[in-house]
Amino acid sequence: MVFKKITLIGTSSESFDAAADDAIARAESTLNNVKWIEVEHLGVEVANAPGGREYQAEVEVAFELEE
């Protein structure tokens, strides 16, 4: 088996959990053979964010390459 890893950044105005869920949901809906996802970094944008804060979760997505 061979895997590829990509980095995605999910965002939410609610929480870090919601930001990570955003990235995970996108990965699962657009990639085949997703095997695991690791949360790498968390951040908050406070400048220019509508409503005051934007939570961000950077995740690494590993998926198996097809033969």
C-alpha positions in Angstrom: 0.0 0.0 0.0 1.1 3.6 -0.7 -0.4 6.6 1.0 -0.4 10.3 0.2 -0.8 13.1 2.8 -2.3 16.5 2.1 -2.9 19.4 4.4 -6.3 21.0 4.8 -7.4 24.0 6.9 -11.0 23.9 8.3 -12.6 27.1 9.6 -15.4 27.9 11.9 -16.8 30.9 13.8 -17.8 28.6 16.6 -14.9 26.4 17.9 -11.8 24.4 17.1 -13.8 21.2 17.0 -16.2 22.7 14.4 -13.2 23.8 12.3 -11.6 20.3 12.5 -15.0 18.8 11.6 -15.2 21.1 8.6 -11.9 19.9 7.2 -12.7 16.2 8.0 -16.1 16.4 6.3 -14.6 18.0 3.2 -11.8 15.3 3.0 -14.3 12.5 3.3 -16.6 13.9 0.7 -13.9 14.7 -1.9 -11.2 12.1 -1.5 -11.3 8.3 -1.9 -9.7 5.8 0.5 -9.2 8.2 3.5 -7.5 6.2 6.2 -6.6 8.7 9.0 -6.6 12.4 9.8 -4.3 14.1 12.3 -4.9 17.6 13.7 -1.6 19.4 13.4 -2.2 23.1 14.4 -4.9 25.2 15.8 -5.2 29.0 15.4 -7.6 31.9 15.7 -7.9 34.8 13.3 -9.0 37.9 15.2 -8.3 40.6 12.6 -10.7 40.9 9.7 -12.8 38.0 10.9 -16.6 38.6 10.7 -18.1 38.3 14.1 -14.8 38.7 15.9 -13.0 35.3 15.7 -12.4 32.6 13.1 -11.2 29.3 14.5 -8.8 27.3 12.3 -7.7 23.7 12.4 -4.9 22.5 10.1 -5.2 18.8 9.5 -3.1 16.2 7.6 -5.2 13.8 5.7 -3.7 10.4 4.7 -5.4 8.4 1.9 -4.4 5.3 0.1 -3.5 5.7 -3.6 -5.3 3.4 -6.0 -3.4 0.9 -8.0 
